[in-house]
């Protein structure tokens, strides 16, 4: 076989990580992914490194998504409170309570907090 037909090291690494990521996406336990990689010819330490690297990326992505959810929810809640307080201070005896934004924003904020512990 000539070199033109053999995959490069980068292609092999990408395919290993792609396989492991696909299995993680299916919900396959990390230890099972590592075992499958060993069965496909990787050394155990290399297979464990691949799985650990992907698990770290997955963890960071979940944490970032949780903080994003909290941030957006908090911002919506604060806008709702600002509208409510602003309309109260405007006087005139009537004011707007932006309860939808306050409740929805608060809900999203706490939903993000729960994602941090998931």
N, C-alpha and C positions, 0 to 999 in steps of 0.2 A: 504494500500500500504506500502511495506517495504521501508526502507531507501535505499536499493540497487537499487530500481527502480526509485527513485526520483533524479532529476539532482541536482548536488551540486551548491552552490552559484556561484562558479567560472564558471561553465558551463552556468548558467543562465545569468551571466554578459556577458560572451563571446557571447552568442546567441543574447542578446539585442544589443550589439555593432556591431555584424555581420549584423543584420537586418538593423540597422541605416546606416552602411557603404554601404551596398548594395543599399539602397534607395538613398544615396548621389551619388553613382556611376551612378545611373539611371538619376540623375539630379533633383530629387525631392527636392523642397524647404525645407529649414531647419525647418520652422514653421510647415509644413505638416508632416514631420518626427516626430517632437515632439508631434503633435496631435495624430498621429497613435500610438505612444508609450503609450500615456495616455489612448487611447482606448483599448490598450492591457493590461492595469492594472497598469501602473507605475504612480506615483505621478507626477504632472506637474514639480515640481522642479527637480526631478530626471531625467525626460525625457529631460528637458532643459539642464541639466548638461551633459548628454550623447551627445546630439547634439552639444553643445558648445565644448566639448572635441574633438570630431571628426572634427569639423570645424577648430579648432586650429591645429590639426595634418595635415589636408588637406592644410591649409595655409602655414605651415612650409615646407611641401613637395613641394608645388609649388615654394616657395621662394628658396629652395635648388636647385630645377631643373633649375630655372632661373639663379642662380649664377653659376651653373655647365655649362650651355650653354654659358654664358658670358666668363667664364674662358677658355673653350676649344676654343671658337671663337677668343678670344684675343690672345691665344697662337699660333694658326694657323696664324693669321695676323702678329704677331711679327716674327715668323719663316720666313714668306714670305718677310717681310721687311729686316730681317737679311741676307737672301740669296741675295736679291737685292743689299743691301749696300755692303755686302762682295764681290760680284762679281764686283761692281763698283770700289772698292778700290784695287782689284787685278790688275787692269790696263790692258793693252793690247788693249785698244780701243773698246773692245766688252764686254758686260755684260748681265746678265740675269735679267729680271724683272719678279719676281714671282707674277704676277698680279692675277692669279687664287687664290692662297693662301691668298693674301692680301684682295681681294674682298670677298671671301667666309668667311674668318675669321672675317672680319668686319661685314658682314651680320649677322653671327651667334651671334656676340657680341651684336649688336643692337636688334636682335631678343630676346635675353635673357633679355635685358633691358626692352623691351616691356612686357615680361612675368611678370616682377616685378609689373607692374601697372595693370595687367589683373585681 
